[in-house]
Amino acid sequence: MASPLSKIINGNKILYFLLAFLSVLQIIHLVNSSLMSYLPHNDEEHQEVLLGTSNNIHNEAVINNSTTFQNSFVWLNATRLPNANERLMTKEIVHNLIMNTVPMDTADGSMDVLKQTMCFEDSTFLTWEADHDALKSANKTIPNNYQYAQIKALAYRLAFLALHENQFSPARNEAMARYSIRHEQDEDQNHILVNSTSGNSSSTQSMSFLDQYNVGVFDYECDPGTKFLVTNHANGKGFGAASNTQAIDQIHLGMTTGRVVLFMNNIPYGPWWDLRNPYKGSSCERHDIQCKFLPMSPCVLTKDDIENATEISKEAYQAFLKTGKLNNELDDEKVLILVAGGYKDPENPLLRETYVKRIFSMYEDNAHTAAAWNVDGEILEKVKEVIMTEKYFPNHVAMTYILRPNLEAKEEINRILTKVVPADFNPESSIGLAIRASDKCRRESQCMPFDDYMQLVRELAAKRTLARTGDNSTNSSLYDTLVLTSEAIEMIDGRFNYTEREDFPFKIIVNDEDVMQGAGRPVRYWGSTRENLKISPDTVMLSSLTAIKLQLLSESSVLNFCSNFHKMMYSMLEVGCSRSKQNYLEPLLDNDNPKFRMKCGL
């Protein structure tokens, strides 16, 4: 007969066995739960692949620790229209562009976004700092008011971030998911996944889903509910004209309505021939603007998205321009198509207000940015004043966003500048002269001989020296360098009549690798240079971008506003991309000497 003690022991053994059994069941459940988090969901209502969570993201904007993003099987298996997968682009660069939009201290995040531009490293746009108490005395009505100029520079900087937020924020949850998986992979190289094709577990790398489905580093599905405006970069005009009169208007529509804007050419789907046609200003395999420019957004659409898209009619677009709103039927569509028009459209009434709301929300919705750049509510109100009153403000922001060279183009531009610009170059003693000639002279603008331009530069140097020193008692000049750009070979060669003259006071900087194509329309961008170097649309685009960058070097600039290409330079100077902190710009139409006031249109 069992003793009382043995009964207790036997009872405890049963209890221990039950507890151990329950523990095993719990462990099995936890393991299965962890494993299932990587399994594709096969039910019809939720066919998605889990890529990860955001719990390990740190030091980035708009963090949501509860967010989990899942790529859909539909997107992964679809015929996608991917972004360029350029040689120098990395997943880390893309991640930072997606995450670091909101204003942060100049030492970190938001600089990744701002440095996409063509602005010089020491430009006001990239180095903006100010006495914030002094900024509060900014007054637009005071001529050459330094404080107002600083507020204006801040406004452009913030507006650029706001536009970038519109284009990149829908990829943020997905970027956090990818980051989380990379972080886990670093901690455990043998992280177990389930192969989404076979269903068998394997020790594959954590990003195998993306590799398996050939998802590029700049390709993101983006949040469900994201809406898009798809348009083409027009072929009928030069790059400057198409950007100024069409592309910036399409960006305005996307910004106002909260739609991601995508420029698409050479896509073999849908009934829109303007989107099907290759972009004539490019010659790489893609035949679109990504041959030389960064993608407008990481969001990637599919063939079905394009084929099921809805075109905005001319009547609906005109109604939008009057109200700033799309009708309800169009507003509900995921993808809208707007074929590029022919002329510059009026600004819609809600555009500037949208920029203001986006900028204010970047401060209000993100507690850690409250003190970013020491901008308080009073300063933001002055930023608002700039946005609401400066005549071409939204156009300059949109143009600066378009002109974001891809990494390979930027590398080439910097190589050329290192080659042609002397190490001791001083922006404050330099004048930039951009000459638009060749086909522009036939009917769009009056033109001058090279000798007249040299006279103009001498007069401008004397004028600016007097303005800066207040001393008219001497013939000495503050200027000794001329930065010369032109697509016309006769204008570049004209310098040889001056560089050896003892009475000519300027050293002349030119890009000796410029193809000097002698035309503004892409259809003429083929042939060869006099050195028998091949000219293609991509080499012309690189020369054009290098010319823009060169014209950001100088303290004083001369531009021909009859040229849309020169208006691109104007936008870059206006937002503060110049190496000179206070660039002086003189359009030919406003020159003091009537001889140089060239009229547009003949």
Secondary structure, DSSP 8 states (H G I E B T S, - for coil): ---HHHHHHHHHHHHHHHHHHHHHHHHHHHHHHHHHTTS---STT--EEEEEESTT--S-SS--TT-EEEEEHHHHHS-B------TT--HHHHHHHHH--S---TTSTHHHHHTTSS--TTSHHHH----HHHHTT--TTSTT-HHHHHHHHHHHHHHHHHHHHHHHGGGHHHHHHHHHHHHHHHH-TT--EE-TTT--EE---TTHHHHHTT--TT-B---TT--EEEE---SSS-HHHHIIIIIHHHHHHHHHHT-EEEE--S---SS-HHHHS--TT--STT-SGGGTB--S-SB--BHHHHHT-EE--HHHHHHHHHHS---HHHHT-SEEEE---SS-----TTHHHHHHHHHHHHHHS-GGGTTGGG--HHHHHHHHHHHHH-TTHHHHHHHHHH--B-HHHHHHHHHHHHHHS-TT--GGGEEEEEE--TTHHHHTB----HHHHHHHHHHHHHHHHHHHH---S----S--EEEEEES-HHHHHGGGGTTT-TT---EEE--TT----S-SSGGG--EE-TT--EE-HHHHHHHHHHHHHHTTS-SEEEE-TT-HHHHHHHHHHHTT-SSSTT-EEEEGGG-SSGGG---B--
